Each structure stands twice: as C-alpha cells, then as structure tokens.
Amino acid sequence: PFVRCTARPAGWTWRIPLQHRTGNGYVYSNKYISDDEAASNLLGWLDGRALGSPRVLRFTPGQRKKCWDKNVVAIGLASGFLEPLESTSIFLIQSAIARLINLFPDQGFSEVIRERYNAQAAFEIEHIRDFIILHFYATERDDTPFWNYCRTMNVPKELSDNIRLFRDSGRFYRNAEEMFALPSWVEVMVGQRILPERWHPMVDQMPQAELEELVGGVKKVIANCVEVMPPHQAFIDRYFKAPRP
C-alpha cells in the first residue's frame, strides 16, 4: 500500500505496486551515469521479471516565467515540472485550477490579476522545490560522485535558513500556504539526522507528568483512528477492485 523509494548511485528508484503489475523507474542524473547503464541497473534491481523494456524520459526541472500570459494560462506539465520524488504534479494541477477560479478574469484580463496568479504560482513551486532539495542535500552519503555533489551543493537561502533554525533549536515555521507542513519537514530532517542542538525553553517549564500525558493523548488519538480504518485490501476490494484479465 505504499511506494518504495530507494537511493541509488546516481539517483533513486521507485517501486509502485498496482493490482495488475508493479511499476518501477529510475530517476538519475545523466552527468553521473549513461542511459544504457541506468537501464541495465534498473532491470537488475527488479523484484521479478520485466514486462517491457525501460524507456528513457528526459526533463528539465523548472517553471515558466509567466504561467499566465495575456489570455493563456499554462497548467500542469505546460507550466513546468519538478523532480518527482514527492509526486507533486497532480497537486500542482489542482492548485493551479483553484487559483485560476479564484482569480478568474473578465474580458479585460487585468494585468493585476495575472501578476498575482504568477506570484502565487512561483511561491508555491519554489517552496516545493526547496523541500525536494532537502531530501538530497541532507544526505550523509559520500560513496559516489552524485551524492557527494548533492551533499555539498549550494541551496536556496530560505532552505539553508530553515535547516539552520531547526538544527539550532528544533523550530520550523510554515511559510503561509506552502504545500508541505511542519510534520513533513521534521520527518525529513530528523530522518536524515539533522537534529536540534537544544529545545524550546518552555518545555522545561512543563511538569514531566504533563508532557507524558500530552504525548500519550496523541498516541491514543492515532490508535483510535487506526482502529476504525479498514485493512488496505478491504478498502481496495470495496472501491477499486480491478477486473480480472
């Protein structure tokens, strides 16, 4: 019931189990590996027999300078593309449509409305970009040229400031309506051993029993939610059962 992402010498692979097959792919930098070698490696990493030959897809990450220009609005892949580690493409389509509805023009196509749409689109994708970069930059790997580059590369200033703040005292503050919230950022930073050197001083003013009660309450809420959820297979059988060939 989940996608498995695995770090590889020149990038990462995905494994997506479906009802009728398992999808696999290798996202890599062709500065560090050839297409033929990447395809050969991918086939060697499969759990079972390949159902087809690997297809090479190239992309240049980024976004148009103006997603809305005059009377044309670029949405989805027409507006840009990001490295797919966090699978944000569908979200970006949905948010672009919602943004367009919110700022829908009359026949005058006001420049002010277009500028606000483009500013919001840029804000959104830049913060998603920073979150994706964090996954690579926070690595401790030094066993291949690709990961050495990721570990030492220059990163956007806001991302660097967020890492410094979290490492200093465990604080992270979501910027307005950026897509990824506090839990996502903390999971990636702590998971890759960006650990706070101290904690918020207010914690020391709370009795130990009160802290334990708070954490216990969170654990209980999670357990109650899990208890009422159907098993994954039961959910699939009810809503998404694929017809047998």
Salt bridges, closest charged atoms under 4 A:
ASP35 OD2 - ARG58 NH2 2.40
ASP47 OD2 - ARG4 NH2 3.32
ASP47 OD2 - ARG15 NE 2.52
GLU86 OE2 - HIS135 NE2 2.78
GLU124 OE1 - ARG99 NH2 3.44
ASP130 OD1 - ARG129 NH2 2.94
GLU140 OE1 - ARG193 NH2 2.37
ASP143 OD2 - ARG141 NH2 2.86
GLU158 OE2 - HIS127 NE2 3.14
ASP161 OD2 - LYS157 NZ 2.69
ASP161 OD1 - ARG164 NH1 3.55
ASP168 OD1 - ARG198 NH1 2.65
ASP237 OD1 - LYS241 NZ 3.33
